[in-house]
Amino acid sequence: MAKKENNFFNDVYEVARLVPRGRVTSYGAIAKYLGAKMSARMVGWAMNVSPPDVPAHRVVNREGLLTGKVHFKPPSAMRRLLEKEGVKAPKDKIKNFRAVFWDPETELGG
């Protein structure tokens, strides 16, 4: 089972690396793109332990909330990284979420 999970995590990382600067996606959108639409939580787990080259700050929950911020040191780092890319997140919620949302199925073809 660990090998399968490891491959899933690597697939998650590959998709997350494709999210452009200034855009965000959701755990569920990545899971759906990978054919595991009920695995949004597992995508979150992958983001929590992602390597440094994965822009985990660009992956948020389906409502645009920065729920993964607790895994950043300090937690405000997630919001600061997004704002550095032009994505506003007052009160840890993405402003104009639909406008900056990057859907892997649309962008990469499903």
C-alpha positions in Angstrom: 0.0 0.0 0.0 2.8 2.4 0.8 4.1 2.2 -2.8 0.7 3.0 -4.3 0.3 6.0 -1.9 3.8 7.1 -2.7 3.0 7.1 -6.4 -0.2 9.0 -5.7 1.7 11.6 -3.8 4.2 11.9 -6.6 1.3 12.4 -9.1 -0.1 15.1 -6.8 3.3 16.8 -6.7 3.6 16.7 -10.5 0.2 18.4 -10.9 0.9 21.0 -8.1 4.1 21.9 -9.8 2.1 23.0 -12.9 0.0 25.5 -11.1 1.1 28.9 -12.5 2.3 31.7 -10.3 -0.6 33.9 -9.4 -3.1 31.1 -9.6 -4.5 28.5 -7.1 -6.1 25.2 -7.3 -7.9 23.0 -4.8 -7.2 19.6 -3.2 -10.4 18.3 -4.8 -9.5 19.5 -8.3 -6.2 17.7 -8.1 -7.8 14.6 -6.8 -10.5 14.7 -9.6 -7.9 15.2 -12.3 -6.0 12.2 -11.0 -9.1 10.1 -11.2 -9.6 9.9 -7.5 -12.2 12.5 -6.8 -13.0 11.2 -3.3 -9.3 11.6 -2.3 -9.1 15.4 -1.7 -8.0 14.7 1.9 -5.2 12.5 0.6 -4.0 15.4 -1.6 -4.0 17.5 1.5 -1.8 14.9 3.2 0.6 15.0 0.2 0.8 18.8 0.4 1.6 18.6 4.1 4.8 16.6 3.4 5.6 18.0 0.0 9.2 18.6 -1.1 10.4 22.2 -1.3 10.1 22.4 -5.1 6.3 21.9 -4.8 4.3 25.2 -4.6 2.0 23.9 -1.8 0.9 27.4 -1.1 -1.1 27.4 -4.4 -3.3 24.5 -3.2 -6.3 25.5 -1.1 -9.7 24.1 -0.1 -12.7 24.2 -2.4 -13.9 27.5 -0.9 -10.5 29.2 -1.3 -9.6 28.9 2.4 -5.9 28.6 3.3 -6.6 25.4 5.4 -3.0 24.2 4.9 -1.5 27.2 6.5 -0.9 25.3 9.7 1.8 23.3 7.9 3.8 26.5 7.0 6.4 28.0 9.4 5.0 30.4 10.4 1.4 29.8 9.4 1.2 33.3 7.8 3.9 32.3 5.3 1.2 30.6 3.0 -0.7 33.9 2.7 2.5 35.9 2.2 3.7 33.6 -0.6 0.4 33.9 -2.4 0.3 37.7 -2.0 3.9 37.9 -3.3 2.5 36.3 -6.5 -0.5 38.8 -6.6 -3.1 36.5 -5.1 -4.9 38.4 -2.3 -6.1 36.4 0.7 -7.5 38.7 3.4 -8.5 36.7 6.5 -6.9 33.6 4.9 -9.5 33.4 2.1 -8.6 33.9 -1.6 -10.2 37.0 -2.9 -11.8 36.5 -6.4 -11.3 32.8 -6.0 -13.0 31.9 -9.3 -10.9 34.4 -11.2 -7.6 32.9 -10.0 -8.7 29.3 -9.8 -6.7 26.9 -12.0 -8.5 23.7 -12.9 -6.2 21.0 -14.0 -8.9 19.2 -16.0 -9.5 22.4 -18.0 -5.9 23.5 -18.3 -4.3 20.1 -18.9 -7.2 18.2 -20.5 -9.1 15.5 -18.6 
